[in-house]
Amino acid sequence: MVAFASMSKPERPNPSQSVALTRPPASAEHLIPVVGAGIARGNELATGPAQVQVAETVEQVMLTCRHDDPLQADDVRYQDLTRGRGDRSAEKLLWRLQRKQAGISEHLLFASHRGAGKTTELHRLTQSLEARYASLYIEANVAMDSHRIEIEDVLLILARRIEQWLRERGTPIDAGLLKQVESWFFEAIGTTSWGKDWSVDVASGLKVEAGLPLLAKLLASITSLIKVESKHREEVKAVFKKFPGTLLESVNALLDAAKDILAKENQELLIIIDNLDRYDPEVIDKLLLGNGDRIRALRCNLILTPPISLIYQPHSEPLSSYFPCQVMNTVRLRRPEQPYPAFDGSGREVLLDALRLRINLSTLMPDSAVQDRLVMASGGGIRELLALLSEACFYAAESNHFSLDAIERAIQERKALMRDTINSEGLAPTLARIARDKQLFEEPKCRRVLYLRYVFKYNGDGWYDIHPLIAELPEFQRAFQQLSLVT
């Protein structure tokens, strides 16, 4: 049985099993851009890029450890977590794209738990491939409805962004082709009340902008319309659903134009649609499996990022039946048979390496017991690690260092949120069974706890376990004890 009671004193790793540090602490001379950092000015907040050194104060930690900001490819705060993850998924993705046959389109999936560093790896991937590929990056939940999307949303945003991207890089699509695609879109929306009003505005000159193709304006209007709830949204989308083949061919016509333009530069197009893992898994299941053939018919190289739960526990059928997939594991901190506060292998040191590239660990968190508690409480997730540290800043500000009390206060706040969700959704029995068996089982709540990041998959033999903080909750402990009595 896994021990749950003593959680505040993590076991230190066996030196023979841990990998020694191979990367020196980041120099304080490295200036790190923090995009979107705010500077208070009276009652206003001026936003813009700010530059800070590796954090020497708790206040600077808020800048260097922004957990929701993926790192750009050349950010000096990047730490390779491959040793801790135990997989080479990002490397495999890179290898596949480097060696694929020219003229053959790849449609790939790249999955991980949210907050595992997937977007950062994608940024680095595009930099590594820039000699062969011109990359178009799309954040799905920003470009489209953040809660519900369908294949029509994806195709329309692709049409808009391809035209816009090529025009803005100084290699616009031929005006004749744009006119042909534009004619079909006008014909399609002309049957809707919204489309009729739009056409009237065009005729009166209200929608015409100098230097901007009419198709660009039309696609911008359509994608803006279907991004939010309105009385016209379903009407317009219904029209495109009537002509799935023509919509797909219109997008492919634009993709073919992009292919021809980039071929003159000895490049191919790579489109990345990120943040699909932020949608409900059922929404993405319908998108990728219900429309898998249409997605694979897109004449471009494509990387999609589905929810990890659809990989580990498919909703309808395995995604691998449609798309090759690479899965990036969570950093492993312990072996499955060890208690949750234990450490084993290189995971702990890899995460501490990541912290050293952002903060002066020796002055701001010199106590190894505090470091261990923070790393253990992250469950191996880099975003979780940075989020907990950021939350602890409030409690550490006065003393200008992170004490065990400051870290523990942030942890207790995180546990309270987890506890409310677990209780309101009745997740404790599901979590207890996963903690016992280290595997998923046939139950919809398994997908839910994966989506919530309450369960992670680790490397080695491919085992699952709960977030270690859940093991400290009394509701979970009761459910685990009851499960032990039954079996």
C-alpha positions in Angstrom: 0.0 0.0 0.0 1.2 3.5 -0.8 1.7 5.7 2.3 -0.3 8.9 2.5 0.2 10.2 6.0 3.7 11.9 6.3 3.8 14.2 3.3 5.9 17.1 4.6 9.4 15.4 4.5 10.1 14.1 1.0 12.7 11.3 0.7 15.9 12.5 -1.0 16.9 10.6 -4.1 19.5 7.8 -4.0 22.7 9.5 -5.4 23.4 6.4 -7.5 20.1 6.8 -9.2 20.1 10.5 -9.7 21.7 12.3 -12.6 24.2 15.0 -11.6 23.7 18.6 -12.7 25.1 19.0 -16.2 24.1 22.6 -16.7 25.5 25.5 -14.6 23.1 28.1 -13.1 22.1 30.9 -15.4 24.3 33.9 -15.3 22.8 37.0 -13.7 24.0 38.8 -16.8 21.4 37.1 -18.9 18.6 39.5 -19.6 15.3 37.7 -20.0 12.4 39.3 -21.9 9.1 38.9 -20.1 6.4 39.7 -22.6 3.4 41.6 -21.4 4.9 42.6 -18.0 3.0 45.5 -16.5 4.4 48.7 -15.0 2.0 50.6 -12.7 1.6 54.3 -13.5 -1.0 55.9 -11.3 -4.3 54.3 -11.9 -3.2 52.9 -15.3 -1.2 49.8 -16.1 1.3 50.2 -18.9 1.9 46.9 -20.6 4.8 45.9 -22.8 8.0 43.9 -22.8 10.2 44.2 -19.7 13.7 42.9 -19.1 14.8 41.3 -15.8 17.8 39.4 -14.7 17.5 35.9 -13.2 15.3 36.8 -10.2 17.2 38.0 -7.2 14.1 39.2 -5.3 10.7 37.7 -4.7 9.1 40.5 -6.7 11.2 39.6 -9.8 10.1 36.0 -9.4 6.6 37.1 -10.5 8.2 38.1 -13.8 10.6 35.3 -14.5 8.1 32.5 -13.5 5.0 33.5 -15.4 3.5 30.0 -15.7 1.0 30.7 -18.4 3.6 32.2 -20.8 5.3 29.5 -23.0 8.9 30.2 -23.7 10.0 31.3 -27.2 12.6 29.2 -29.0 15.6 31.2 -28.0 14.6 32.0 -24.4 17.6 31.4 -22.0 15.2 30.1 -19.4 14.6 26.9 -21.4 15.5 23.7 -19.6 15.4 20.4 -21.5 13.2 18.1 -19.4 13.8 15.0 -21.5 15.8 13.2 -18.8 13.0 13.6 -16.3 10.2 12.8 -18.8 11.9 9.6 -20.1 10.7 10.1 -23.6 12.0 11.7 -26.8 8.6 12.8 -28.3 9.6 16.3 -29.4 12.8 14.8 -30.9 10.8 12.2 -32.8 8.5 14.8 -34.1 11.4 16.8 -35.4 13.0 13.7 -36.9 9.9 12.7 -38.8 9.4 16.2 -40.3 13.1 16.5 -41.2 13.0 13.2 -43.1 9.6 13.2 -44.7 9.3 12.9 -48.5 8.9 16.3 -50.2 5.4 16.8 -51.5 3.8 14.4 -49.0 1.7 16.1 -46.4 2.1 14.9 -42.8 -0.8 15.3 -40.3 0.5 14.7 -36.8 -0.6 14.8 -33.2 1.5 16.1 -30.3 0.0 15.5 -26.9 0.9 16.0 -23.3 -0.8 17.0 -20.1 -1.6 20.7 -20.1 1.3 22.7 -18.6 3.9 20.1 -19.4 5.8 22.4 -21.8 4.3 21.3 -25.1 4.0 24.8 -26.6 7.5 25.7 -25.7 8.7 22.5 -27.5 6.6 23.5 -30.5 8.3 26.9 -30.6 11.7 25.2 -30.5 10.6 22.7 -33.2 9.7 25.5 -35.7 13.0 27.2 -35.1 14.9 23.9 -35.7 12.9 23.4 -39.0 13.0 26.9 -40.3 15.5 26.0 -43.1 12.9 23.7 -44.7 9.6 24.9 -43.3 7.8 28.2 -43.0 5.5 27.8 -40.0 2.1 29.3 -39.3 1.1 29.0 -35.7 -2.5 29.2 -34.6 -3.8 29.2 -31.0 -7.2 27.5 -31.4 -8.8 29.0 -28.3 -7.8 32.5 -29.3 -8.5 32.4 -33.0 -11.8 30.5 -32.6 -14.6 30.0 -30.0 -12.8 29.1 -26.8 -15.5 26.5 -25.8 -16.9 24.8 -28.9 -15.4 24.3 -32.3 -16.3 22.3 -35.4 -14.5 21.4 -38.6 -16.1 24.5 -40.3 -14.5 26.7 -37.7 -11.1 25.2 -38.4 -11.3 25.4 -42.2 -12.5 29.0 -42.1 -9.8 30.1 -39.8 -7.2 28.3 -42.0 -8.5 30.2 -45.1 -8.3 33.5 -43.3 -4.9 33.0 -41.7 -3.2 31.6 -44.8 -4.3 34.6 -46.9 -3.4 37.0 -44.2 0.0 35.4 -43.4 1.2 35.3 -47.0 0.0 38.9 -47.7 1.8 40.2 -44.6 5.0 38.4 -45.4 5.1 40.1 -48.8 4.2 37.1 -50.9 0.4 37.5 -51.5 -1.8 35.0 -53.3 -2.6 35.7 -56.9 -5.5 38.1 -57.2 -7.2 35.9 -59.8 -7.3 32.9 -57.4 -8.6 35.1 -54.5 -11.4 36.3 -56.8 -12.4 32.7 -57.6 -12.5 31.7 -53.9 -14.2 35.0 -53.0 -17.0 34.3 -55.5 -17.9 31.0 -53.9 -17.9 32.4 -50.4 -20.2 35.2 -51.6 -22.5 32.7 -53.2 -22.6 30.6 -50.1 -23.4 33.3 -47.6 -25.7 35.1 -50.0 -28.6 32.8 -48.9 -28.3 34.0 -45.3 -29.8 37.2 -43.9 -26.3 38.1 -42.5 -24.7 37.5 -45.9 -27.3 39.7 -47.7 -26.7 42.6 -45.3 -22.9 42.1 -45.8 -23.3 42.2 -49.6 -25.3 45.4 -49.4 -22.5 47.0 -47.3 -20.0 45.9 -50.0 -22.1 47.4 -52.8 -22.3 50.7 -50.9 -18.6 50.7 -50.2 -18.8 50.3 -46.4 -16.8 47.0 -46.5 -14.1 48.1 -48.9 -10.7 49.0 -47.6 -7.8 50.2 -49.8 -5.1 47.6 -50.3 -7.1 44.8 -48.5 -8.5 42.0 -50.6 -12.3 41.7 -50.3 -11.8 38.0 -49.5 -9.7 39.0 -46.5 -12.3 41.3 -45.2 -15.1 38.7 -45.8 -13.1 35.9 -44.0 -12.3 38.2 -41.1 -16.0 39.0 -40.8 -17.1 35.4 -41.0 -14.6 34.1 -38.5 -15.4 36.9 -36.1 -19.1 36.1 -36.4 -18.8 32.4 -35.6 -16.4 33.0 -32.8 -19.1 34.2 -30.4 -22.8 33.3 -29.8 -25.2 35.3 -32.0 -28.4 34.9 -33.8 -26.6 34.7 -37.1 -23.8 32.3 -36.2 -25.7 29.0 -36.6 -27.3 30.3 -39.8 -24.0 31.0 -41.4 -22.3 27.8 -40.2 -25.3 25.8 -41.5 -24.6 27.0 -45.0 -21.0 25.8 -44.9 -22.1 22.5 -43.5 -24.2 22.0 -46.7 -21.1 22.3 -48.9 -18.4 20.4 -47.0 -16.5 19.4 -50.2 -16.5 22.9 -51.7 -15.4 24.5 -48.5 -12.5 22.0 -48.2 -11.5 22.6 -51.8 -11.5 26.3 -51.4 -9.1 26.0 -48.4 -7.0 23.6 -50.4 -6.8 26.0 -53.3 -5.3 28.6 -50.9 -3.0 25.9 -49.5 -1.8 25.0 -53.0 -1.1 28.7 -53.7 0.9 28.8 -50.5 2.8 25.7 -51.5 3.7 27.2 -54.9 4.9 30.5 -53.3 7.0 28.8 -50.7 8.5 26.3 -53.2 10.2 29.3 -54.8 12.0 29.7 -51.5 12.8 26.0 -51.2 10.4 25.7 -48.3 7.2 23.9 -47.3 4.3 25.1 -45.2 3.9 23.8 -41.7 0.7 24.7 -39.8 0.5 24.2 -36.0 -2.9 24.4 -34.4 -2.2 24.5 -30.7 -4.3 24.6 -27.5 -6.9 22.0 -28.7 -6.2 20.3 -25.4 -8.0 23.2 -23.7 -11.4 22.1 -25.1 -13.7 19.5 -23.7 -12.4 16.1 -25.0 -15.7 15.3 -26.5 -15.5 18.4 -28.7 -12.1 17.4 -30.0 -13.1 13.8 -30.5 -15.9 14.9 -32.8 -13.5 17.3 -34.6 -10.7 14.8 -35.2 -12.5 11.5 -35.5 -15.8 12.7 -36.9 -13.9 14.7 -39.5 -10.6 12.8 -39.7 -10.8 12.3 -43.4 -11.4 16.0 -44.1 -8.4 17.0 -41.9 -6.2 14.4 -43.6 -7.3 15.8 -47.0 -5.8 19.2 -46.2 -2.8 19.7 -48.5 -0.3 20.9 -45.9 1.8 19.7 -43.1 -0.2 19.9 -39.9 0.5 19.5 -36.2 -2.5 19.3 -33.8 -2.5 19.2 -30.0 -5.5 17.1 -28.7 -6.4 16.5 -25.0 -4.2 13.8 -23.5 -7.3 12.0 -22.3 -8.3 11.1 -25.9 -4.9 9.5 -26.3 -5.0 7.5 -23.1 -8.7 6.7 -23.0 -10.3 7.2 -26.4 -13.8 8.6 -26.5 -15.0 6.8 -29.7 -12.0 5.2 -31.3 -8.2 5.6 -31.0 -6.8 8.8 -32.5 -3.9 6.7 -33.8 -6.2 5.1 -36.3 -6.3 8.5 -38.1 -3.1 10.3 -37.1 0.5 9.4 -36.0 0.9 10.7 -32.5 3.7 11.6 -30.2 3.1 11.8 -26.4 5.2 13.8 -24.0 5.2 12.4 -20.5 5.1 14.2 -17.2 8.5 14.4 -15.4 8.7 11.4 -13.1 9.7 12.1 -9.5 9.4 8.6 -8.0 8.8 4.9 -8.7 5.2 3.7 -8.6 5.7 1.6 -5.5 7.3 4.5 -3.5 5.3 6.8 -1.2 4.3 10.2 -2.7 7.0 12.3 -0.9 9.8 10.1 -2.2 12.2 11.0 -5.0 13.9 8.7 -7.5 15.9 9.3 -10.6 16.6 12.6 -12.3 13.2 14.3 -12.2 13.8 16.3 -9.0 17.1 17.7 -10.2 15.8 18.5 -13.7 13.0 20.6 -12.2 15.4 22.4 -9.9 17.6 23.1 -12.9 14.6 24.7 -14.5 14.1 26.9 -11.4 17.8 27.9 -11.3 17.4 29.4 -14.8 14.7 31.7 -13.5 15.5 32.5 -9.9 18.6 32.6 -7.7 17.7 29.4 -5.8 20.6 29.6 -3.4 19.5 33.0 -2.0 15.7 32.9 -2.5 15.1 29.2 -1.5 18.3 27.9 0.2 16.5 25.3 2.3 16.6 21.9 0.5 13.5 20.8 2.5 11.6 23.8 1.0 12.8 22.9 -2.5 11.8 19.3 -2.0 8.3 20.2 -0.8 7.7 22.5 -3.8 9.0 20.0 -6.4 7.0 17.1 -4.8 3.8 19.3 -4.8 4.2 20.0 -8.5 3.7 16.3 -9.4 6.3 16.7 -12.1 4.5 19.4 -14.0 6.6 22.5 -14.9 3.5 24.8 -15.1 2.4 23.5 -11.7 5.8 24.1 -10.3 5.9 27.7 -11.5 2.3 28.4 -10.5 2.8 27.3 -6.9 6.0 29.4 -6.7 4.1 32.4 -8.1 1.3 32.0 -5.6 3.8 31.7 -2.8 5.3 35.1 -3.7 2.6 36.9 -1.8 3.6 35.1 1.4 7.3 35.5 0.8 7.4 39.1 -0.2 8.1 40.6 3.3 11.0 38.3 4.1 12.3 38.2 0.5 12.8 34.5 0.6 10.7 31.4 0.3 10.2 29.7 3.6 8.4 26.4 4.1 5.5 28.3 5.5 5.2 30.5 2.4 5.3 27.4 0.1 2.9 25.5 2.3 0.3 28.3 2.2 0.3 28.2 -1.6 0.0 24.5 -1.5 -3.0 24.6 0.8 -4.7 27.0 -1.5 -4.2 24.6 -4.4 -5.4 21.7 -2.4 -8.6 23.6 -1.4 -9.5 24.1 -5.0 -8.8 20.5 -5.9 -10.8 19.3 -2.9 -13.9 21.3 -3.9 -13.8 19.9 -7.5 -13.2 16.4 -6.3 -16.1 16.6 -3.9 -18.5 18.3 -6.2 -17.9 15.8 -9.0 -17.6 12.7 -6.9 -14.1 11.9 -8.2 -12.5 10.4 -5.0 -13.4 6.8 -5.8 -12.0 7.1 -9.3 -8.8 8.6 -8.0 -8.4 6.0 -5.3 -8.7 3.1 -7.8 -6.1 4.8 -10.1 -3.8 5.3 -7.2 -4.1 1.6 -6.2 -3.8 0.1 -9.7 -1.6 2.7 -11.4 -3.7 2.3 -14.5 -6.9 3.7 -16.0 -10.1 1.7 -16.2 -13.3 1.9 -18.2 -15.1 4.9 -16.7 -15.8 8.4 -18.1 -14.4 10.0 -14.9 -11.0 8.8 -15.9 -11.0 11.2 -18.8 -12.2 13.9 -16.5 -9.4 13.5 -14.0 -6.8 13.4 -16.8 -8.3 16.6 -18.2 -8.1 18.3 -14.8 -4.5 17.2 -14.4 -5.4 15.2 -11.3 -3.8 12.2 -12.8 -0.5 12.0 -14.7 1.1 9.3 -16.9 4.8 8.7 -16.2 7.5 7.0 -18.1 9.1 3.6 -17.6 6.4 0.9 -17.9 3.8 3.6 -18.7 2.1 3.9 -15.3 -0.5 6.4 -14.1 -0.8 8.1 -10.7 -2.7 10.8 -8.9 -1.4 14.3 -8.3 0.5 13.9 -5.0 -1.4 16.7 -3.3 -4.6 14.7 -3.7 -3.1 11.9 -1.5 -3.1 14.4 1.3 -6.9 15.1 1.1 -9.1 13.3 3.7 -11.8 12.4 1.2 -9.2 10.6 -1.0 -7.8 8.8 2.0 -11.2 7.6 3.1 -12.0 6.4 -0.5 -8.6 4.6 -0.6 -9.2 2.9 2.7 -12.8 1.8 1.6 -11.4 0.4 -1.6 -8.8 -1.6 0.4 -11.5 -3.0 2.6 -13.7 -4.1 -0.4 -10.8 -5.8 -2.2 
